[in-house]
Amino acid sequence: MSKTAMVRARLEPDLKDHAESVFRRLGLNATQAITVFYRQVELRDGLPFDVVVPTSTTKRTFEASEAGHDLVVCENADDMFQKLGI
C-alpha cells in the first residue's frame, strides 16, 4: 500500500532532537519510528504503554531529581547494587 497520509505535529525542539537521537541509535528515522508506534497502537487496540497520573510522591521525586537533589550517582551496575545493599 502506498504511503499517502501525513501526520503533522508541533514539538519542543529539544524533545524532537533527543527523540530523533534515540531513533538514530535504533537505526530508525522519524517516519519509521512513528510507523512503529502506529502499528503497535493498531495491534494492541490502544496505546503500547501505560498512561498514568503520577502520585504526589512521584511528582515530588521528579521535581527533586530535576533540581539535582537527593541523587545517588553510581559508577556502574556493581556500584549501584552495592549502594542498594543487594
C-alpha positions in Angstrom: 0.0 0.0 0.0 1.2 3.4 -0.9 2.1 5.9 1.9 -0.1 8.9 1.2 -1.4 10.0 4.6 0.5 12.7 6.5 0.9 13.4 10.2 2.0 16.8 11.4 2.8 17.7 15.0 4.4 20.6 16.8 7.1 19.6 19.4 9.5 21.3 21.6 12.8 21.4 19.7 14.8 19.7 22.5 12.3 16.9 22.7 12.4 16.3 19.0 16.2 16.4 18.9 16.5 14.0 21.8 13.9 11.5 20.4 15.5 11.6 17.0 18.9 10.9 18.5 17.4 7.8 20.1 15.8 6.8 16.8 19.1 7.0 15.1 20.7 4.8 17.7 17.9 2.3 16.9 18.5 2.6 13.2 15.2 4.4 12.6 14.2 7.7 11.1 11.2 9.7 12.5 8.8 8.3 9.9 9.8 4.8 10.7 9.5 5.4 14.5 6.0 6.9 14.0 5.0 4.0 11.9 6.2 1.5 14.6 4.2 3.5 17.1 1.0 3.4 14.9 1.4 -0.3 14.2 1.7 -1.0 17.9 -1.5 1.1 18.6 -3.2 -0.9 15.9 -2.0 -4.3 17.2 -2.9 -3.6 20.8 -6.0 -1.6 20.0 -4.7 1.1 22.4 -1.5 2.8 23.5 1.5 0.5 23.6 2.4 1.7 27.2 0.5 2.6 30.4 -0.5 6.2 30.8 -0.9 7.1 34.4 -1.2 10.3 36.5 1.8 10.4 38.8 1.1 10.4 42.6 2.2 13.3 44.7 5.2 11.3 45.9 6.2 10.6 42.3 5.8 14.3 41.4 8.0 15.4 44.4 10.6 12.8 43.4 10.7 14.1 39.8 11.0 17.7 40.9 13.8 16.8 43.3 15.6 14.8 40.6 15.3 17.6 38.1 16.7 20.1 40.7 19.6 17.7 41.4 18.5 16.9 44.9 18.7 13.5 46.7 20.5 11.9 43.8 22.7 8.8 44.2 25.3 8.6 41.4 26.7 5.1 40.6 29.7 4.3 38.6 28.3 1.1 37.2 25.8 -1.7 38.0 28.0 -3.2 40.6 28.3 0.1 42.4 24.6 0.5 42.3 23.9 -2.9 43.7 26.4 -2.3 46.5 24.8 1.0 47.4 21.4 -0.7 47.4 22.8 -3.4 49.7 22.0 -6.2 47.2 
